[in-house]
Amino acid sequence: MKNEDAPQKLQFDGRSLINGKRVHAVSGEAFDCISPVDGRLLTTVARCGEADVNAAVAAARDAFEDRRWCGLAPAQRKRIMIRFADLLLAHGDELALTETLDMGKPVKYARAVDVNSAANCIRWYGEAVDKIYDEIAPTASTALALITRGPVGVVGVIVPWNYPMIMASWKIAPALAAGNSVVLKPSEKSPLTALRMADLALEAGIPPGVFNVVTGYGPEAGSPLALHMDVDCIAFTGSTRVGKQIHVMAGQSNLKRAWTELGGKSPNIVFADCPNLDKAVEAAVGSIFFNQGESCNAPSRLFVEESIKEQFLEKALKLVPAYAPGNPLDKATIMGAIVDQTQMNTVLRYIESGMSEGARLLAGGEQALQETGGYYVQPTIFDGVRNDMTIAREEIFGPVLSVLSFTDASDVVRQSNQSVYGLQAAVWTRDINKAHGVARALRAGTVHVNQYDEDDITVPFGGFRQSGIGRDKSLHAFDKYTETKTTWIRIDSPV
């Protein structure tokens, strides 16, 4: 990252990490890890299967039962997790470059956003764990009722490819802080930073067996983890289709807890009385094209009040050239590569669908930078979109913005809620009553007002309906990874 030779100097270890050791898959099989930046082979990665998952779960179970981690005082776990966060920052340039080469995001964001956010998350949960108190129930004087939290046990974690470090940290940080052992399966499309994070966790002092990483494909490694009878909890972020399967597998096995954060088709609503139209335009364009549109909370449905729509689109189209895809390794690039050829082709098919169903293409719509060997798509905007069109209903996970119009608040609330998803939304208006009323009526886990995607580790993240259940981030995340126990003590002779 500090010079042109940095990518070539990186050495990647694609073996899984089980019980504190890097290991090949039991089968000996591996798969190629291809960079979406230019199609180069980065390394080969262990293609784990059921045998590897069994070994990782067994290591995690042993670590939990002998209490090498959960038996430590919260203050001790805190110190180790803070050391873990410090090591992420110390290796930040390496991690950022790895993330960029592995999944295609601009290196400037991989360093400033992904590395820093992951480290902050791990530090925050480490700091929090020795500040959470248990409870005493207000019983009669003849009893003492203690309400305590304890770790759930072995936690399986399956994360997607779009924010590999951030998504992993949102789950492993509260799970580890609470005293659980973890088996993490990263996406086969972007496994490298998860493996490196596990190395650094060991270096920080997290005992072997407490944090394991198995790499491989969903049906071969993810399914055995979700079906495992000795996994107490499964936490998943990814598509709604796979999330539904996770819930089924949790029920088919040991009725393990299943927490799923799934897709989104978030509405971004701009009223004519928007207090700052330029800011709204910048947020609408910047948020959909950030991370190449590969964000579950991307505001992919833009609702603009009819009376200002043409003015809004005129401003928006002037910003699009700045998001032309570029080399993600160039610090000037603000939109990089799609994660792989399969996803690029999916995005292009959605663009074709928009045109065939009658939406008006205003910008983009084609593959870019084909000569690089990488996978790039132009920033794309459609106008004249209806809610019944495929591009307005299905999650594209690419740099494609659908623009719809509305006439009044009740109209836009109705249109916005015509979705199977309910992850995030935004409302732009100077009328506080309208802002509150619309925000309350929208079916979404987070509603932004006069901004989009401002965020903090202190607030929960998650959605309604088919955007999944449970919440990442904030103290609420501890609810997913702890069991609540009541201890009722009879007092026969009160003073």
Helices and strands as residue ranges (DSSP letters): H 6-9, E 16-18, E 21-23, E 30-34, E 41-46, H 50-65, H 74-90, H 92-103, H 107-109, I 110-115, H 116-128, G 129-131, E 135-136, E 143-151, E 154-158, H 164-177, E 181-185, H 192-204, E 211-213, I 218-222, H 223-227, E 233-237, H 240-252, E 257-261, E 267-270, H 277-289, G 290-293, E 301-305, G 306-308, H 309-319, G 320-323, H 341-356, E 360-363, E 367-368, G 370-372, E 376-377, E 380-383, H 390-393, E 400-406, H 409-416, E 424-428, H 432-441, E 446-449, G 465-467, G 475-480, E 482-490
